[in-house]
Amino acid sequence: MNFTVIIIAAIIVIIIFLICRELVCWYWKINKIVELMNEQNLLLKQLISTGKISKGTSENNVLNEE
């Protein structure tokens, strides 16, 4: 009996945590920010692969003039 109560309580706490986490992510628009950053990474990879931007470690990377 005691073990069952602990398992049910743990499941309820996990569900509440996941709901609260989703609400915080929605409020601060974290999910949208992550989505936009992933899109930005894809676009930057496309620019690098087409040669329109140089890949390097310099702080002053600029678009290549073609």
Residue pairs with C-beta under 8 A, 6 or more apart in sequence:
24 30
25 31
44 53
47 53
48 55
51 64
52 63
52 64
52 66
53 61
53 63
53 64
54 61
54 64
55 61
